[in-house]
Amino acid sequence: MKQFLSIRFLPLFLATFTLLAITTLSTVVRAQYFTSENTKTEILKASGHDSVVLSSKTPFEVPAVNDSISLTYHEPMPDSIMPRSAVVIGTITVQAEDVNDVVPMLEKYARKLGADWLVSFQEQKAVKTKDKWIAYRSQALLLHVLDDQFIDQNDIQYAYYEQQHFENYASLSHWFDMYGKGLGAR
């Protein structure tokens, strides 16, 4: 009798387990942001009062973005929406003596670093340097977007390089093409 009950409930158990696994899997991998647990500060340019500083969140280089591709400026608020999957390159801070140099410098270095999205761009604001010069500073989060389908910002799951062991951008891109693209699509 015991064996009969276990065989009889096996299909129900498997169906429940499968449904639970699919629900959990689609929730966990709905949105992936690849980033590092550690931040590394890099000075990309320092000349006079002009500077470009990156707080890097990726341990490897991301391929540069061509000038023919337009950059996307995105502000997640007030709707709290973000692209579904991306490589978090880091936060860039640009400072220039001339207000008109800030955005071109920001875009130049964003492309060089592989960013195609600039998130939460802060307009240039005047700051007084230690030696009493006026310089203009701006900041943005740099992303290399893998899937630009918008999702709620609260659904983002972070995949850390230290746990995933991606050696370079090619291995991450290959993994995303094989496993990440179809998962979580709504």
Buried (B, 14 or more C-beta within 10 A) or exposed (E): EEEEEEEEEEEEEEEEEEEEEEEEEEEEBBBBBBBBEEEEEEEBBEEEBBBBBBBBBBBBEBEEBEEEEEBBEBEBEEEEBBBBBBBBBBBBBBBBBEBEBBBEBBBBBBBBBBBBBBBEBEEBEEEEEEEEEEBBBBBBBBBBBBBBEBBEEEBBEBBBBEEEEBEEBEEBBEBBEEEBEEBBEE
